[in-house]
Structures are given as C-alpha cells and as structure tokens.
Amino acid sequence: MNPNTIWKYCYWLNDERLSSLQEQVRRRGIDMTAAKQNPCEAMLGEIGYVKPDVWPIICKYDAVPWYNQSRFAGKNLVISSNRLDQEYEPLLETTITPVDFEPPYMPSAQEQAALTDTAEFLARKPDDWDKFPADMGNNIALGLSKMTGKPADSWENIFQTWTAVHANFVHPTYRADERFLNAPYSIGETFTISSCCVELFNLLDSDEKALLVRPCTGAMIVKALEKNQYYFVRIIKNA
C-alpha cells in the first residue's frame, strides 16, 4: 500500500472533547467502539476510543509506564478510519497505513543490547519499565512457545528484545530509506514485540517524521493488526 494512503487517524482528546465527539458521531448514527481491555481494540471499529482506565487492564507493566510518562497521560485516545472535522485537527497526532516494507537488517542480540544501553535511551526509559514481574514474564515465555511451536526462549532474552525495539525508536540506529522518510523500524517480529502502541500513538513524543511499526503480540491477538505487517506511522506535528 502507498504510504500516503491513510488507514487510521489517531487523536488525543480531553474528556470534554471526547464527550462532544461522541455526541456528534451519535447524531450521524455511528456507534463508537470502546476499548474494554486492550487499547488496540479501538482500531477494530470505524471509530473507537480508549479511556485512561483501560490502559492498566492488560498493559499495566509494558504500555502504562510509557503512557503515564507521556504528555498524553490522562487523555483519551480516539482512532478513526476517517479524518475528523476541522475542529479536531490540532489534536491529530499520527496516521497509520500498512505498507510493503522489508527491513534491510535485523540486529543481533549483542547489537540489541547496545541499543538499550545508550545514554539517550536510558534518559527516556520510564523507571517502571524495568519492573515487569519476572513470574509474569516467564508465563509469557511459555505462552509464546505454545503460540509459535518453538522452544521457549528465556524471559530475559524476550525482555531485551522488547526493550531494544523501543530503543531503536528513541535513539535510532536502524532506519528505512528515503521512500519511507528514513523512518526507524521495529527490529523484531510480532512475537518478540511488546506495546507497539508506544509508537503507533506517539507516546514517545518523537522528533521523527515517521516510524515503521510492527504489531506487538497483544495487537495481533485482538486482531487489530496483522502479524509481522509493517505500519507506516506519520507523526503529524513533524510533517
């Protein structure tokens, strides 16, 4: 798909703006899809929303540290298949489009470790990111093994890749070419990625023009995004 063909528009609204939008949409005979457990559920309908209290239900230990640290903490995420009216234009944060992209290189475990150890990333990484419960992580490792049919990797290795994926967006080393605006890209496959919402909805407050994001396992499980598909995320304020 052409990176200029937009699939989803993503906005951050306060409570008053969300209520106003809900009324406008209702008058048009459209029901907004409310995310119940996973923020990515809001992508399943024509237009959906995520209230702040949804983030911790499933994503307490991975997405929430980034959400709470972001400038969008306490705000509502709205995801629409169509551009909203002009009054919401200042609140448009990102657009999302599936694209044909093949990563030119995937870093080794040693190269991933180097990504996570840069001063730039360490300064941006939320303190709570490293507090993911080990017992839960071990259960995730077993669950991923069942889903993939492969021997279970260690939780330590999985968490390193989770961290490295975010690190390449915070302080990029691995980028696409000019066709994709030299965007940094996800350096893992879906089963090795966590909390893709951090990039999809720009919780990083990135200075990049665009990001190339693969879905995390959770986004794939709820069928919001396709496994291993790259999505071209344009950051509107940097366009």
Beta strands, then each sheet from edge to edge (+ up, - down):
strand 1: 8-13
strand 2: 33-34
strand 3: 47-50
strand 4: 76-80
strand 5: 92-99
strand 6: 210-213
strand 7: 230-235
sheet 1: 2+ 3+ 4- 1+ 5- 7+ 6-
end
